[in-house]
Amino acid sequence: MKTSISRSRLKNAIVFFSKNTEACGKIKLFKLLYMMDFEHFKQTGKSVTGLDYEAWKFGPVPAELMREWKTLRDDLSEAIEIIREPQYDYVRETVHVRDGVEFDDEDFTPRQLKILDALCNQYLANKSQKMIDITHEQNGAWDKIWADGAGDHQTIPYELAIPEGAANRELILESARESRGAAIPPAEGGY
């Protein structure tokens, strides 16, 4: 269960991405949230939103948000609306921020804000299709779990964000275990 701070970060990250990138539809948004959470975990051992991501055919999906997508909870529905926009061969579910809703950075750390900003700058004009290569990177976290469909709808462990052999890998994983109450087992031969 997400804390109120995690939920606030989720809502505000959605507002930020929607206001600061072009053509921010559901797929692009899900990829940006995934990249934000996994990059922050890679650096600190903690996600920003508290969401779990599953390996689906078209990439990592924040399963809880996906279940909520058709009928958003009050906090999200008061901040955003989903507009169905026909494209050439599909319907984009574009995320529009409601009038008067502003991004609130109160619950974010400076590191989290830097990651949000960097992602918006990097993917400002990218359509979701161009972002697929990044989230589907061979031997990346999604690819390792997806495994040609064998891992369909399986949770993508955050620790896959940290490359094997990274100098600070064990320290970050230890921090993750402490913050999750030892939910991530220690590496073999480790602590």
HELIX and SHEET records of a PDB file:
HELIX    1   1 SER A    4  ASN A   20  1                                  17    
HELIX    2   2 LYS A   26  THR A   44  1                                  19    
HELIX    3   3 ALA A   63  GLU A   68  1                                   6    
HELIX    4   4 ASP A   74  ALA A   79  1                                   6    
HELIX    5   5 PRO A  110  TYR A  123  1                                  14    
HELIX    6   6 SER A  128  THR A  135  1                                   8    
HELIX    7   7 ALA A  141  TRP A  146  1                                   6    
HELIX    8   8 ALA A  147  GLY A  149  5                                   3    
HELIX    9   9 TYR A  158  ALA A  161  5                                   4    
HELIX   10  10 ARG A  169  SER A  179  1                                  11    
SHEET    1   A 3 GLY A  59  PRO A  62  0                                        
SHEET    2   A 3 TYR A  53  TRP A  56 -1                                        
SHEET    3   A 3 GLN A 154  THR A 155 -1                                        
SHEET    1   B 2 ILE A  80  PRO A  86  0                                        
SHEET    2   B 2 VAL A  91  VAL A  97 -1                                        
END                                                                             
